[in-house]
C-alpha cells in the first residue's frame, strides 16, 4: 500500500493562490485590451503587486497565458500510462490526447486561442513549450514500440512530434472556424488523418 501524497504546505498553497490570482487578473486585461497592449506594470498594478513580484511567478508575460502548457505534458503522460500495455503506440497516444482534451471550457479556450494564434510572440512561445512534451511522452511511447531497437527512440520522437503538430493544427483550424464544432472534432480529425481508424 502506498502512502498518500502529502498536501502542499502553507507556503506552497499561498504561492499557488497568488499565481492563480495574478493569472486571472492578467488574463482579464489581455482579453479586454489585447495581449500586446497590456504591460507587465499594468498587470502588477491591477494585481496589487510589484513588478519584481510578478517575475517571482512568471519569467515572461507570455508565460501567464501559456504556463499550463508544461503541465499539460504531464497530464498527457499520465493518460498515456493508463492505456493498455499491449495497445498500439499511436492508438494509445491518440486516446491519451482525446482524454486530456475531453472537457475544456470551450468559450474561455477559444478566447485564449484567438489571442495566441493572433500574437506572434505567444505563437512562438507555445511551440517552445510544446517541445517540452517530448521529455514527458517519448519514453512511454518508445516502450510501446516493437523491436528492433535501433530506431525506436527516433520513431517515438516522430510519433510524439506528429501528435503535437496535429494538436496545434487542430487548434488553429478550430480557432479559424470560431469554434463551429467542438475542439475534439478537429483534434480527432487531425490525428485520424495520420492513421485512419479501422
N, CA, C and O of each residue as an XYZ file, in Angstrom:
792
protein
N       0.855     -1.196      0.000
C       0.000      0.000      0.000
C       0.889      1.244      0.000
O       1.837      1.340      0.779
N       0.573      2.187     -0.876
C       1.370      3.412     -0.923
C       0.767      4.453     -0.008
O      -0.452      4.538      0.146
N       1.635      5.245      0.597
C       1.150      6.294      1.490
C       0.602      7.443      0.665
O       1.085      7.680     -0.442
N      -0.394      8.167      1.171
C      -0.976      9.271      0.402
C       0.035     10.386      0.201
O       0.907     10.621      1.038
N      -0.104     11.068     -0.934
C       0.770     12.193     -1.209
C       0.469     13.307     -0.221
O      -0.687     13.700     -0.070
N       1.509     13.832      0.466
C       1.241     14.876      1.451
C       0.707     16.144      0.792
O       1.098     16.498     -0.320
N      -0.189     16.815      1.498
C      -0.744     18.061      0.987
C       0.349     19.128      0.975
O       1.237     19.110      1.828
N       0.294     20.064      0.013
C       1.306     21.116     -0.002
C       1.236     21.952      1.262
O       0.166     22.146      1.840
N       2.392     22.444      1.683
C       2.460     23.252      2.892
C       1.839     24.623      2.697
O       1.406     24.985      1.604
N       1.807     25.378      3.797
C       1.185     26.702      3.783
C       1.831     27.618      2.752
O       1.138     28.325      2.021
N       3.165     27.603      2.694
C       3.857     28.488      1.751
C       3.494     28.125      0.314
O       3.236     29.000     -0.512
N       3.477     26.815      0.025
C       3.147     26.372     -1.334
C       1.715     26.727     -1.695
O       1.438     27.137     -2.822
N       0.800     26.569     -0.735
C      -0.605     26.912     -1.017
C      -0.753     28.410     -1.245
O      -1.510     28.834     -2.118
N      -0.051     29.196     -0.481
C      -0.100     30.653     -0.657
C       0.443     31.038     -2.026
O      -0.108     31.906     -2.702
N       1.515     30.393     -2.423
C       2.103     30.676     -3.736
C       1.139     30.280     -4.856
O       0.995     31.010     -5.836
N       0.486     29.137     -4.714
C      -0.476     28.683     -5.722
C      -1.636     29.664     -5.847
O      -2.088     29.970     -6.951
N      -2.114     30.154     -4.698
C      -3.222     31.129     -4.724
C      -2.794     32.415     -5.408
O      -3.526     32.968     -6.229
N      -1.588     32.891     -5.060
C      -1.091     34.129     -5.663
C      -0.920     33.954     -7.175
O      -1.278     34.838     -7.953
N      -0.373     32.814     -7.580
C      -0.182     32.519     -9.001
C      -1.522     32.552     -9.732
O      -1.643     33.153    -10.800
N      -2.526     31.900     -9.144
C      -3.856     31.850     -9.769
C      -4.483     33.235     -9.845
O      -5.109     33.577    -10.848
N      -4.321     34.038     -8.790
C      -4.913     35.383     -8.770
C      -4.255     36.293     -9.802
O      -4.941     37.040    -10.499
N      -2.931     36.233     -9.902
C      -2.227     37.064    -10.884
C      -2.629     36.640    -12.295
O      -2.856     37.482    -13.164
N      -2.715     35.337    -12.510
C      -3.114     34.826    -13.824
C      -4.507     35.312    -14.194
O      -4.739     35.736    -15.326
N      -5.428     35.251    -13.249
C      -6.806     35.678    -13.520
C      -6.859     37.165    -13.872
O      -7.540     37.565    -14.816
N      -6.132     37.980    -13.101
C      -6.103     39.422    -13.366
C      -5.494     39.696    -14.738
O      -6.041     40.471    -15.522
N      -4.361     39.057    -15.022
C      -3.671     39.291    -16.286
C      -4.517     38.850    -17.476
O      -4.598     39.560    -18.478
N      -5.147     37.680    -17.371
C      -5.961     37.200    -18.474
C      -7.141     38.123    -18.731
O      -7.527     38.335    -19.881
N      -7.713     38.669    -17.673
C      -8.793     39.637    -17.833
C      -8.332     40.857    -18.621
O      -9.046     41.345    -19.497
N      -7.137     41.345    -18.306
C      -6.581     42.508    -19.019
C      -6.253     42.151    -20.466
O      -6.531     42.924    -21.383
N      -5.660     40.973    -20.661
C      -5.306     40.559    -22.024
C      -6.547     40.471    -22.907
O      -6.557     40.972    -24.031
N      -7.584     39.835    -22.392
C      -8.794     39.629    -23.190
C      -9.558     40.932    -23.422
O     -10.233     41.094    -24.439
N      -9.444     41.852    -22.474
C     -10.146     43.132    -22.615
C      -9.385     44.113    -23.510
O      -9.988     44.823    -24.314
N      -8.052     44.147    -23.365
C      -7.254     45.192    -24.011
C      -6.308     44.680    -25.095
O      -5.721     45.471    -25.834
N      -6.160     43.373    -25.189
C      -5.197     42.804    -26.135
C      -3.889     42.474    -25.432
O      -3.477     43.165    -24.501
N      -3.252     41.419    -25.888
C      -2.010     40.979    -25.240
C      -0.908     42.017    -25.375
O      -0.282     42.401    -24.386
N      -0.670     42.474    -26.607
C       0.417     43.424    -26.835
C       0.158     44.774    -26.193
O       1.104     45.499    -25.885
N      -1.105     45.126    -25.983
C      -1.445     46.422    -25.396
C      -1.413     46.416    -23.869
O      -1.601     47.461    -23.246
N      -1.182     45.276    -23.271
C      -1.157     45.156    -21.811
C       0.285     45.012    -21.340
O       1.008     44.128    -21.801
N       0.698     45.872    -20.430
C       2.075     45.829    -19.942
C       2.162     45.061    -18.627
O       1.166     44.868    -17.930
N       3.360     44.637    -18.314
C       3.595     43.964    -17.034
C       3.291     44.903    -15.879
O       2.753     44.476    -14.858
N       3.626     46.168    -16.029
C       3.338     47.150    -14.973
C       1.836     47.257    -14.725
O       1.401     47.383    -13.580
N       1.046     47.206    -15.792
C      -0.412     47.264    -15.635
C      -0.931     46.018    -14.927
O      -1.832     46.102    -14.092
N      -0.365     44.872    -15.258
C      -0.766     43.632    -14.580
C      -0.428     43.716    -13.100
O      -1.255     43.399    -12.246
N       0.789     44.143    -12.804
C       1.235     44.239    -11.409
C       0.354     45.194    -10.619
O      -0.041     44.899     -9.491
N       0.050     46.343    -11.219
C      -0.794     47.323    -10.527
C      -2.194     46.769    -10.273
O      -2.735     46.922     -9.178
N      -2.779     46.129    -11.277
C      -4.124     45.580    -11.125
C      -4.154     44.436    -10.113
O      -5.160     44.235     -9.434
N      -3.056     43.688    -10.011
C      -2.989     42.563     -9.077
C      -2.545     42.985     -7.686
O      -2.567     42.183     -6.752
N      -2.143     44.244     -7.548
C      -1.706     44.737     -6.239
C      -0.347     44.199     -5.814
O      -0.100     43.971     -4.630
N       0.541     43.998     -6.804
C       1.885     43.510     -6.510
C       2.899     44.411     -7.203
O       2.535     45.257     -8.020
N       4.172     44.223     -6.873
C       5.217     44.970     -7.547
C       5.632     44.259     -8.824
O       5.356     43.074     -9.007
N       6.293     44.992     -9.696
C       6.830     44.381    -10.925
C       7.790     43.251    -10.563
O       7.805     42.205    -11.213
N       8.590     43.469     -9.522
C       9.536     42.446     -9.085
C       8.803     41.179     -8.634
O       9.249     40.064     -8.903
N       7.686     41.365     -7.951
C       6.902     40.210     -7.505
C       6.335     39.438     -8.687
O       6.255     38.210     -8.647
N       5.942     40.148     -9.740
C       5.440     39.473    -10.942
C       6.458     38.460    -11.439
O       6.108     37.332    -11.788
N       7.726     38.871    -11.468
C       8.765     37.994    -12.015
C       9.157     36.871    -11.052
O       9.937     35.994    -11.421
N       8.640     36.884     -9.849
C       8.830     35.723     -8.979
C       7.942     34.559     -9.423
O       8.228     33.396     -9.136
N       6.862     34.895    -10.128
C       5.900     33.876    -10.558
C       5.997     33.548    -12.042
O       5.721     32.419    -12.447
N       6.387     34.523    -12.853
C       6.392     34.336    -14.300
C       7.701     34.858    -14.886
O       8.173     35.936    -14.525
N       8.273     34.077    -15.794
C       9.502     34.514    -16.447
C       9.255     35.590    -17.490
O      10.079     36.485    -17.680
N       8.101     35.497    -18.172
C       7.734     36.448    -19.215
C       6.225     36.675    -19.167
O       5.490     35.948    -18.498
N       5.788     37.686    -19.883
C       4.348     37.940    -19.993
C       3.656     36.773    -20.698
O       2.524     36.423    -20.364
N       4.342     36.175    -21.673
C       3.780     35.037    -22.408
C       3.493     33.852    -21.490
O       2.557     33.087    -21.723
N       4.311     33.707    -20.442
C       4.137     32.569    -19.530
C       2.820     32.633    -18.767
O       2.323     31.602    -18.312
N       2.254     33.810    -18.620
C       0.955     33.920    -17.952
C      -0.107     33.168    -18.759
O      -0.952     32.473    -18.196
N      -0.051     33.318    -20.065
C      -1.039     32.687    -20.943
C      -0.740     31.206    -21.142
O      -1.655     30.386    -21.221
N       0.534     30.870    -21.221
C       0.921     29.529    -21.674
C       1.540     28.660    -20.589
O       2.032     27.570    -20.882
N       1.527     29.114    -19.357
C       2.148     28.352    -18.278
C       1.596     26.949    -18.139
O       2.324     26.031    -17.762
N       0.316     26.769    -18.437
C      -0.318     25.454    -18.299
C       0.178     24.447    -19.325
O      -0.005     23.243    -19.143
N       0.807     24.921    -20.406
C       1.242     24.005    -21.447
C       2.214     22.949    -20.920
O       2.138     21.782    -21.305
N       3.126     23.362    -20.039
C       4.097     22.417    -19.496
C       3.372     21.364    -18.669
O       3.661     20.173    -18.787
N       2.438     21.794    -17.838
C       1.668     20.852    -17.014
C       0.833     19.913    -17.879
O       0.611     18.761    -17.506
N       0.369     20.395    -19.029
C      -0.427     19.555    -19.913
C       0.362     18.348    -20.414
O      -0.212     17.290    -20.669
N       1.676     18.506    -20.553
C       2.510     17.387    -20.957
C       2.484     16.271    -19.926
O       2.436     15.092    -20.277
N       2.517     16.650    -18.643
C       2.447     15.655    -17.563
C       1.077     14.981    -17.531
O       0.978     13.784    -17.260
N       0.019     15.749    -17.807
C      -1.324     15.168    -17.862
C      -1.436     14.159    -19.002
O      -2.027     13.090    -18.845
N      -0.867     14.508    -20.136
C      -0.870     13.594    -21.275
C      -0.126     12.302    -20.947
O      -0.581     11.207    -21.277
N       1.027     12.450    -20.291
C       1.797     11.265    -19.915
C       0.995     10.364    -18.985
O       0.994      9.142    -19.134
N       0.311     10.984    -18.021
C      -0.488     10.199    -17.072
C      -1.581      9.425    -17.798
O      -1.834      8.262    -17.484
N      -2.234     10.071    -18.776
C      -3.274      9.383    -19.540
C      -2.670      8.275    -20.404
O      -3.266      7.210    -20.563
N      -1.496      8.529    -20.952
C      -0.830      7.532    -21.784
C      -0.462      6.301    -20.961
O      -0.582      5.168    -21.429
N      -0.017      6.534    -19.744
C       0.368      5.422    -18.868
C      -0.826      4.563    -18.453
O      -0.652      3.409    -18.060
N      -2.033      5.116    -18.536
C      -3.242      4.360    -18.181
C      -3.685      3.406    -19.300
O      -4.477      2.493    -19.065
N      -3.177      3.621    -20.500
C      -3.633      2.825    -21.627
C      -3.137      1.382    -21.505
O      -2.100      1.141    -20.885
N      -3.872      0.408    -22.094
C      -3.433     -0.996    -22.039
C      -2.012     -1.163    -22.557
O      -1.629     -0.542    -23.549
N      -1.240     -1.993    -21.890
C       0.178     -2.120    -22.230
C       0.405     -2.675    -23.627
O       1.446     -2.420    -24.233
N      -0.564     -3.437    -24.148
C      -0.390     -4.033    -25.469
C      -1.019     -3.193    -26.588
O      -1.070     -3.622    -27.740
N      -1.491     -2.008    -26.240
C      -2.120     -1.145    -27.249
C      -1.051     -0.539    -28.158
O       0.041     -0.191    -27.709
N      -1.380     -0.420    -29.424
C      -0.506      0.218    -30.403
C      -0.111      1.618    -29.923
O      -0.930      2.343    -29.358
N       1.151      1.986    -30.153
C       1.676      3.256    -29.626
C       0.878      4.462    -30.113
O       0.559      5.351    -29.323
N       0.552      4.502    -31.408
C      -0.194      5.649    -31.929
C      -1.620      5.668    -31.392
O      -2.137      6.731    -31.049
N      -2.257      4.505    -31.315
C      -3.618      4.451    -30.772
C      -3.635      4.891    -29.308
O      -4.555      5.586    -28.878
N      -2.623      4.489    -28.548
C      -2.534      4.898    -27.143
C      -2.331      6.396    -27.036
O      -2.938      7.050    -26.187
N      -1.486      6.939    -27.886
C      -1.224      8.382    -27.888
C      -2.479      9.154    -28.274
O      -2.793     10.178    -27.668
N      -3.190      8.668    -29.276
C      -4.428      9.309    -29.718
C      -5.477      9.293    -28.602
O      -6.156     10.294    -28.371
N      -5.606      8.164    -27.919
C      -6.568      8.064    -26.819
C      -6.185      8.977    -25.668
O      -7.057      9.572    -25.034
N      -4.892      9.097    -25.389
C      -4.426      9.963    -24.304
C      -4.721     11.427    -24.608
O      -5.152     12.174    -23.730
N      -4.490     11.835    -25.852
C      -4.780     13.214    -26.260
C      -6.275     13.496    -26.113
O      -6.662     14.533    -25.574
N      -7.111     12.580    -26.589
C      -8.566     12.750    -26.511
C      -9.028     12.869    -25.067
O      -9.867     13.714    -24.754
N      -8.491     12.036    -24.185
C      -8.887     12.078    -22.774
C      -8.457     13.377    -22.114
O      -9.185     13.926    -21.287
N      -7.280     13.871    -22.473
C      -6.755     15.097    -21.855
C      -7.565     16.314    -22.268
O      -7.742     17.242    -21.479
N      -8.057     16.314    -23.504
C      -8.793     17.477    -24.018
C     -10.306     17.289    -23.948
O     -11.058     18.027    -24.585
N     -10.746     16.312    -23.182
C     -12.162     15.919    -23.223
C     -13.128     16.989    -22.738
O     -14.221     17.113    -23.291
N     -12.766     17.760    -21.732
C     -13.766     18.669    -21.153
C     -13.209     20.059    -20.858
O     -13.272     20.522    -19.719
N     -12.663     20.728    -21.879
C     -12.182     22.088    -21.617
C     -13.340     23.081    -21.587
O     -14.429     22.796    -22.084
N     -13.092     24.237    -21.004
C     -14.057     25.335    -21.075
C     -13.914     25.922    -22.481
O     -13.004     26.708    -22.745
N     -14.813     25.533    -23.371
C     -14.670     25.872    -24.790
C     -14.659     27.382    -25.035
O     -13.852     27.871    -25.825
N     -15.535     28.117    -24.374
C     -15.611     29.562    -24.615
C     -14.335     30.258    -24.171
O     -13.788     31.089    -24.896
N     -13.860     29.916    -22.973
C     -12.628     30.519    -22.456
C     -11.442     30.116    -23.333
O     -10.601     30.950    -23.669
N     -11.380     28.841    -23.698
C     -10.263     28.359    -24.514
C     -10.255     29.018    -25.885
O      -9.190     29.315    -26.426
N     -11.428     29.246    -26.444
C     -11.499     29.880    -27.763
C     -10.972     31.314    -27.693
O     -10.246     31.754    -28.585
N     -11.332     32.031    -26.649
C     -10.841     33.406    -26.486
C      -9.318     33.419    -26.362
O      -8.649     34.262    -26.961
N      -8.781     32.494    -25.592
C      -7.328     32.412    -25.421
C      -6.665     31.987    -26.728
O      -5.599     32.495    -27.076
N      -7.293     31.054    -27.458
C      -6.731     30.592    -28.728
C      -6.681     31.714    -29.752
O      -5.701     31.840    -30.484
N      -7.715     32.520    -29.809
C      -7.697     33.662    -30.734
C      -6.508     34.563    -30.441
O      -5.809     35.019    -31.346
N      -6.298     34.808    -29.147
C      -5.187     35.665    -28.736
C      -3.848     35.009    -29.081
O      -2.937     35.672    -29.577
N      -3.734     33.711    -28.817
C      -2.465     33.030    -29.034
C      -2.106     32.961    -30.516
O      -0.991     33.306    -30.907
N      -3.063     32.510    -31.344
C      -2.759     32.369    -32.760
C      -2.634     33.723    -33.462
O      -2.086     33.806    -34.561
N      -3.139     34.775    -32.832
C      -3.043     36.110    -33.425
C      -1.889     36.947    -32.912
O      -1.731     38.096    -33.325
N      -1.072     36.391    -32.014
C       0.040     37.137    -31.424
C       1.336     36.378    -31.680
O       1.550     35.321    -31.086
N       2.207     36.890    -32.550
C       3.423     36.138    -32.916
C       4.270     35.686    -31.725
O       4.783     34.567    -31.734
N       4.428     36.525    -30.708
C       5.273     36.136    -29.576
C       4.639     34.986    -28.791
O       5.348     34.107    -28.299
N       3.321     34.986    -28.672
C       2.635     33.884    -27.993
C       2.707     32.610    -28.828
O       2.878     31.514    -28.293
N       2.578     32.763    -30.123
C       2.634     31.598    -31.015
C       3.998     30.917    -30.899
O       4.088     29.695    -30.781
N       5.052     31.725    -30.935
C       6.402     31.168    -30.840
C       6.630     30.498    -29.492
O       7.237     29.430    -29.412
N       6.136     31.138    -28.431
C       6.321     30.584    -27.091
C       5.520     29.290    -26.922
O       5.955     28.378    -26.218
N       4.362     29.210    -27.558
C       3.558     27.992    -27.442
C       4.275     26.816    -28.090
O       4.235     25.701    -27.571
N       4.928     27.059    -29.219
C       5.689     25.991    -29.886
C       6.841     25.548    -29.002
O       7.109     24.354    -28.871
N       7.520     26.509    -28.398
C       8.630     26.187    -27.494
C       8.159     25.322    -26.328
O       8.827     24.357    -25.959
N       7.015     25.665    -25.753
C       6.514     24.897    -24.611
C       6.038     23.510    -25.029
O       6.190     22.545    -24.280
N       5.467     23.414    -26.217
C       5.056     22.097    -26.709
C       6.253     21.160    -26.847
O       6.122     19.953    -26.644
N       7.406     21.704    -27.188
C       8.596     20.871    -27.350
C       8.993     20.186    -26.051
O       9.655     19.148    -26.071
N       8.594     20.759    -24.931
C       8.919     20.133    -23.645
C       8.132     18.844    -23.426
O       8.480     18.041    -22.561
N       7.087     18.647    -24.199
C       6.292     17.425    -24.053
C       7.083     16.187    -24.468
O       6.761     15.075    -24.050
N       8.108     16.375    -25.282
C       8.910     15.218    -25.692
C       9.439     14.478    -24.471
O       9.371     13.251    -24.414
N       9.964     15.212    -23.495
C      10.521     14.575    -22.297
C       9.462     13.770    -21.553
O       9.763     12.727    -20.973
N       8.225     14.255    -21.569
C       7.135     13.563    -20.873
C       6.672     12.316    -21.623
O       6.387     11.289    -21.008
N       6.599     12.407    -22.932
C       5.886     11.388    -23.708
C       6.770     10.363    -24.401
O       6.370      9.207    -24.542
N       7.952     10.754    -24.834
C       8.774      9.851    -25.641
C       9.090      8.532    -24.936
O       8.954      7.481    -25.563
N       9.505      8.528    -23.660
C       9.838      7.234    -23.038
C       8.680      6.240    -23.041
O       8.887      5.053    -23.294
N       7.454      6.716    -22.761
C       6.305      5.814    -22.726
C       5.926      5.340    -24.128
O       5.547      4.183    -24.305
N       6.025      6.217    -25.119
C       5.746      5.816    -26.495
C       6.795      4.813    -26.973
O       6.463      3.811    -27.605
N       8.054      5.087    -26.668
C       9.136      4.186    -27.080
C       8.951      2.791    -26.477
O       9.212      1.783    -27.132
N       8.503      2.748    -25.238
C       8.297      1.466    -24.556
C       7.262      0.610    -25.288
O       7.313     -0.618    -25.228
N       6.339      1.250    -25.967
C       5.255      0.534    -26.649
C       5.617      0.088    -28.061
O       4.864     -0.658    -28.687
N       6.753      0.533    -28.563
C       7.129      0.187    -29.933
C       7.795     -1.179    -29.977
O       8.525     -1.545    -29.056
N       7.549     -1.934    -31.038
C       8.146     -3.274    -31.146
C       9.617     -3.203    -31.536
O      10.075     -2.175    -32.034
N      10.362     -4.282    -31.317
C      11.742     -4.356    -31.822
C      11.708     -4.273    -33.352
O      10.633     -4.460    -33.921
N      12.805     -4.007    -34.048
C      14.141     -3.839    -33.493
C      14.326     -2.520    -32.756
O      13.546     -1.584    -32.933
N      15.345     -2.455    -31.942
C      15.527     -1.311    -31.059
C      16.310     -0.171    -31.692
O      16.354      0.923    -31.129
N      16.935     -0.397    -32.856
C      17.832      0.602    -33.439
C      17.195      1.986    -33.559
O      17.784      2.991    -33.161
N      16.000      2.020    -34.106
C      15.380      3.314    -34.405
C      14.184      3.608    -33.512
O      13.384      4.485    -33.837
N      14.041      2.902    -32.400
C      12.856      3.104    -31.561
C      12.799      4.511    -30.985
O      11.734      5.127    -30.945
N      13.944      5.021    -30.537
C      13.960      6.367    -29.944
C      13.535      7.406    -30.976
O      12.744      8.302    -30.684
N      14.071      7.272    -32.187
C      13.694      8.200    -33.260
C      12.219      8.046    -33.598
O      11.502      9.038    -33.735
N      11.764      6.807    -33.733
C      10.358      6.567    -34.075
C       9.429      7.153    -33.014
O       8.390      7.727    -33.339
N       9.807      7.005    -31.744
C       8.988      7.554    -30.664
C       8.918      9.067    -30.746
O       7.854      9.649    -30.537
N      10.036      9.712    -31.047
C      10.052     11.179    -31.172
C       9.217     11.628    -32.370
O       8.540     12.655    -32.317
N       9.272     10.848    -33.448
C       8.467     11.184    -34.634
C       6.973     11.103    -34.301
O       6.204     11.985    -34.681
N       6.568     10.054    -33.595
C       5.157      9.905    -33.235
C       4.703     11.038    -32.317
O       3.630     11.608    -32.513
N       5.516     11.360    -31.323
C       5.151     12.444    -30.405
C       5.101     13.769    -31.158
O       4.167     14.550    -30.979
N       6.100     14.027    -31.998
C       6.104     15.266    -32.778
C       4.907     15.381    -33.697
O       4.350     16.464    -33.878
N       4.514     14.258    -34.276
C       3.336     14.246    -35.150
C       2.072     14.561    -34.361
O       1.218     15.318    -34.823
N       1.953     13.975    -33.165
C       0.775     14.245    -32.327
C       0.728     15.713    -31.919
O      -0.337     16.331    -31.938
N       1.877     16.271    -31.551
C       1.937     17.685    -31.155
C       1.523     18.571    -32.329
O       0.770     19.529    -32.153
N       2.015     18.251    -33.521
C       1.650     19.029    -34.712
C       0.156     18.929    -34.989
O      -0.481     19.922    -35.342
N      -0.404     17.736    -34.832
C      -1.847     17.552    -35.027
C      -2.652     18.420    -34.062
O      -3.624     19.063    -34.460
N      -2.242     18.434    -32.789
C      -2.941     19.240    -31.779
C      -2.878     20.715    -32.148
O      -3.878     21.429    -32.063
N      -1.693     21.169    -32.561
C      -1.504     22.580    -32.898
C      -2.343     22.976    -34.115
O      -3.018     24.005    -34.096
N      -2.300     22.166    -35.165
C      -3.056     22.482    -36.378
C      -4.559     22.382    -36.142
O      -5.335     23.145    -36.717
N      -4.971     21.435    -35.291
C      -6.395     21.321    -34.951
C      -6.857     22.565    -34.202
O      -7.937     23.093    -34.469
N      -6.042     23.026    -33.272
C      -6.389     24.239    -32.528
C      -6.479     25.452    -33.429
O      -7.355     26.299    -33.257
N      -5.576     25.534    -34.385
C      -5.589     26.644    -35.331
C      -6.853     26.614    -36.186
O      -7.492     27.646    -36.391
N      -7.214     25.425    -36.688
C      -8.416     25.295    -37.513
C      -9.671     25.599    -36.701
O     -10.581     26.273    -37.182
N      -9.714     25.095    -35.459
C     -10.853     25.344    -34.573
C     -11.029     26.839    -34.321
O     -12.149     27.350    -34.309
N      -9.912     27.530    -34.119
C      -9.951     28.971    -33.879
C     -10.398     29.710    -35.131
O     -11.225     30.619    -35.064
N      -9.851     29.316    -36.265
C     -10.216     29.953    -37.534
C     -11.699     29.792    -37.831
O     -12.329     30.686    -38.395
N     -12.256     28.636    -37.446
C     -13.684     28.375    -37.654
C     -14.549     28.940    -36.532
O     -15.760     28.718    -36.499
N     -13.917     29.675    -35.609
C     -14.623     30.316    -34.496
C     -15.383     29.307    -33.646
O     -16.496     29.569    -33.188
N     -14.759     28.143    -33.443
C     -15.367     27.129    -32.581
C     -16.669     26.569    -33.114
O     -17.564     26.228    -32.340
N     -16.783     26.470    -34.450
C     -18.036     26.000    -35.046
C     -18.409     24.599    -34.571
O     -19.589     24.276    -34.435
N     -17.405     23.776    -34.322
C     -17.612     22.434    -33.767
C     -16.720     22.295    -32.548
O     -15.813     23.105    -32.358
N     -16.954     21.290    -31.719
C     -16.101     21.117    -30.535
C     -14.639     20.923    -30.931
O     -14.342     20.371    -31.991
N     -13.739     21.375    -30.080
C     -12.309     21.235    -30.332
C     -11.933     19.785    -30.614
O     -11.108     19.514    -31.487
N     -12.534     18.852    -29.879
C     -12.184     17.443    -30.053
C     -12.477     16.942    -31.467
O     -11.801     16.035    -31.951
N     -13.468     17.517    -32.129
C     -13.755     17.136    -33.511
C     -12.530     17.390    -34.389
O     -12.148     16.547    -35.200
N     -11.919     18.566    -34.215
C     -10.754     18.942    -35.012
C      -9.530     18.109    -34.628
O      -8.763     17.686    -35.493
N      -9.356     17.881    -33.342
C      -8.216     17.083    -32.879
C      -8.323     15.664    -33.419
O      -7.343     15.110    -33.915
N      -9.522     15.072    -33.323
C      -9.717     13.711    -33.809
C      -9.505     13.638    -35.321
O      -8.915     12.681    -35.823
N      -9.984     14.646    -36.039
C      -9.814     14.660    -37.498
C      -8.337     14.738    -37.869
O      -7.891     14.069    -38.801
N      -7.583     15.554    -37.142
C      -6.153     15.698    -37.429
C      -5.394     14.411    -37.126
O      -4.573     13.966    -37.927
N      -5.672     13.812    -35.961
C      -4.984     12.583    -35.585
C      -5.350     11.424    -36.505
O      -4.501     10.599    -36.842
N      -6.625     11.363    -36.913
C      -7.081     10.288    -37.786
C      -6.530     10.447    -39.210
O      -6.384      9.463    -39.935
N      -6.225     11.689    -39.604
C      -5.652     11.921    -40.929
C      -4.288     11.240    -41.061
O      -3.893     10.826    -42.151
N      -3.584     11.131    -39.948
C      -2.277     10.490    -39.952
C      -2.417      8.990    -40.113
O      -1.702      8.364    -40.896
N      -3.347      8.423    -39.362
C      -3.625      6.989    -39.463
C      -5.122      6.786    -39.360
O      -5.664      6.789    -38.254
N      -5.808      6.610    -40.483
C      -7.264      6.438    -40.434
C      -7.673      5.287    -39.536
O      -6.992      4.263    -39.476
N      -8.791      5.457    -38.834
C      -9.300      4.408    -37.966
C      -9.806      3.230    -38.787
O     -10.333      3.409    -39.885
N      -9.645      2.032    -38.251
C     -10.102      0.825    -38.958
C     -11.624      0.804    -39.015
O     -12.209     -0.128    -39.568
